[in-house]
Amino acid sequence: MIFAMIICVLVILILGQYVVKTAIDTSKNSQHTREILEELREIKAFLREKK
């Protein structure tokens, strides 16, 4: 019984680690997307000024 509980706890910890890692990766991707959008806005403004 205790062995099964230990196995369950280990499985939950391993799955939790992957959930946290995925959340961090998603956060980094969101940051990159925001940076790219900001650069595109700057390029768009620059091209408007150039006309």
Number of C-alpha atoms within 10 A of each C-alpha: 5 7 8 9 10 11 11 12 12 12 12 11 12 11 12 12 12 11 12 11 12 12 12 12 12 12 12 12 12 12 12 12 12 12 12 12 12 12 12 12 12 12 12 12 11 11 10 9 8 7 5
